[in-house]
Amino acid sequence: MKRRTELEVVVKALRHFQTLDIEMQIPTMLTFLELAMWDDSKAPSVTELGKKIGTKTSTTAGSRNIMAWSDVNRSRTKGYDMMEAKENPEYRVEKLVYMKPSGYAFADQLIDLIKKEN
Protein backbone atom coordinates (compact mmCIF):
# COMPACT_ATOMS: atom_id res chain seq x y z
CA MET A 1 0.00 0.00 0.00
CA LYS A 2 1.33 3.43 -1.00
CA ARG A 3 1.80 5.91 1.84
CA ARG A 4 1.24 9.13 -0.21
CA THR A 5 3.81 11.21 1.68
CA GLU A 6 3.19 14.12 -0.71
CA LEU A 7 0.05 14.87 1.28
CA GLU A 8 2.14 15.69 4.36
CA VAL A 9 2.48 19.28 3.13
CA VAL A 10 -1.32 19.63 3.12
CA VAL A 11 -1.49 18.28 6.67
CA LYS A 12 1.22 20.73 7.78
CA ALA A 13 -0.67 23.64 6.25
CA LEU A 14 -3.92 22.56 7.94
CA ARG A 15 -2.12 22.21 11.26
CA HIS A 16 -0.77 25.72 10.82
CA PHE A 17 -4.37 26.97 10.64
CA GLN A 18 -5.08 24.96 13.79
CA THR A 19 -2.51 27.06 15.66
CA LEU A 20 -5.17 29.79 15.47
CA ASP A 21 -8.20 27.59 16.18
CA ILE A 22 -8.12 23.82 16.65
CA GLU A 23 -11.64 23.54 15.19
CA MET A 24 -11.36 26.00 12.29
CA GLN A 25 -13.79 25.17 9.48
CA ILE A 26 -12.71 24.64 5.85
CA PRO A 27 -14.67 27.66 4.48
CA THR A 28 -12.83 29.88 6.98
CA MET A 29 -9.48 28.53 5.78
CA LEU A 30 -10.52 28.93 2.14
CA THR A 31 -11.58 32.53 2.77
CA PHE A 32 -8.08 33.31 3.99
CA LEU A 33 -6.36 31.43 1.17
CA GLU A 34 -8.51 33.01 -1.56
CA LEU A 35 -7.82 36.53 -0.28
CA ALA A 36 -4.11 35.74 0.09
CA MET A 37 -4.01 34.71 -3.59
CA TRP A 38 -6.13 37.67 -4.79
CA ASP A 39 -4.54 40.40 -6.89
CA ASP A 40 -3.45 43.03 -4.34
CA SER A 41 -4.20 45.87 -6.76
CA LYS A 42 -7.99 45.37 -6.54
CA ALA A 43 -9.69 44.27 -3.34
CA PRO A 44 -12.58 41.80 -3.74
CA SER A 45 -16.05 42.49 -2.42
CA VAL A 46 -17.51 40.34 0.35
CA THR A 47 -19.74 38.69 -2.27
CA GLU A 48 -16.86 37.98 -4.69
CA LEU A 49 -14.81 36.39 -1.94
CA GLY A 50 -17.85 34.41 -0.75
CA LYS A 51 -18.34 33.03 -4.27
CA LYS A 52 -14.71 31.90 -4.41
CA ILE A 53 -15.11 29.71 -1.31
CA GLY A 54 -17.92 27.84 -3.04
CA THR A 55 -20.76 28.18 -0.56
CA LYS A 56 -24.42 28.46 -1.60
CA THR A 57 -25.06 31.82 0.08
CA SER A 58 -21.99 33.72 -1.05
CA THR A 59 -22.62 37.08 0.63
CA THR A 60 -23.70 35.62 3.97
CA ALA A 61 -20.96 32.99 4.04
CA GLY A 62 -18.36 35.48 2.85
CA SER A 63 -19.33 37.95 5.56
CA ARG A 64 -19.38 35.31 8.30
CA ASN A 65 -15.97 33.92 7.35
CA ILE A 66 -14.40 37.35 6.83
CA MET A 67 -15.57 38.34 10.31
CA ALA A 68 -13.63 35.38 11.75
CA TRP A 69 -10.48 36.94 10.26
CA SER A 70 -11.35 40.47 11.46
CA ASP A 71 -10.33 42.07 14.76
CA VAL A 72 -13.77 41.27 16.27
CA ASN A 73 -15.70 38.21 15.08
CA ARG A 74 -19.46 37.78 14.76
CA SER A 75 -19.68 36.62 18.39
CA ARG A 76 -18.22 40.00 19.37
CA THR A 77 -15.07 38.32 20.70
CA LYS A 78 -11.48 38.63 19.53
CA GLY A 79 -11.03 37.50 15.92
CA TYR A 80 -7.77 36.57 14.17
CA ASP A 81 -7.23 40.25 13.13
CA MET A 82 -5.76 39.42 9.70
CA MET A 83 -8.27 41.07 7.33
CA GLU A 84 -10.73 43.93 7.28
CA ALA A 85 -13.79 44.94 5.28
CA LYS A 86 -14.20 48.60 4.31
CA GLU A 87 -16.98 50.43 2.52
CA ASN A 88 -16.41 50.73 -1.23
CA PRO A 89 -16.16 54.51 -1.84
CA GLU A 90 -17.54 54.06 -5.37
CA TYR A 91 -20.49 51.87 -4.35
CA ARG A 92 -21.32 52.48 -0.70
CA VAL A 93 -23.54 49.43 -0.16
CA GLU A 94 -20.62 47.16 -1.00
CA LYS A 95 -17.76 46.22 1.31
CA LEU A 96 -14.26 45.48 0.01
CA VAL A 97 -11.96 43.04 1.79
CA TYR A 98 -8.31 43.80 2.53
CA MET A 99 -5.54 41.69 4.02
CA LYS A 100 -3.74 43.20 7.01
CA PRO A 101 0.04 42.90 7.52
CA SER A 102 -0.53 40.09 10.04
CA GLY A 103 -2.49 38.21 7.35
CA TYR A 104 0.34 38.57 4.84
CA ALA A 105 2.74 37.30 7.52
CA PHE A 106 0.55 34.24 8.14
CA ALA A 107 0.35 33.58 4.38
CA ASP A 108 4.14 33.82 4.14
CA GLN A 109 4.45 31.28 6.96
CA LEU A 110 2.23 28.88 5.00
CA ILE A 111 4.34 29.40 1.87
CA ASP A 112 7.52 28.72 3.88
CA LEU A 113 6.01 25.46 5.17
CA ILE A 114 5.23 24.37 1.62
CA LYS A 115 8.65 25.36 0.26
CA LYS A 116 10.41 23.35 2.97
CA GLU A 117 8.69 20.24 1.62
CA ASN A 118 9.80 20.76 -2.00
Stockholm file with secondary structure:
# STOCKHOLM 1.0

chainA/1-118         MKRRTELEVVVKALRHFQTLDIEMQIPTMLTFLELAMWDDSKAPSVTELGKKIGTKTSTTAGSRNIMAWSDVNRSRTKGYDMMEAKENPEYRVEKLVYMKPSGYAFADQLIDLIKKEN
#=GR chainA/1-118 SS CCCCGGGHHHHHHHHHHHTTCTTCCHHHHHHHHHHHHSCTTSCCBHHHHHHHTTCSSHHHHHHHHHHHHSSBCTTSSBCCCSEEEEEETTEEEEEEEEECHHHHHHHHHHHHHHHHHC
#=GC SS_cons         CCCCGGGHHHHHHHHHHHTTCTTCCHHHHHHHHHHHHSCTTSCCBHHHHHHHTTCSSHHHHHHHHHHHHSSBCTTSSBCCCSEEEEEETTEEEEEEEEECHHHHHHHHHHHHHHHHHC
//
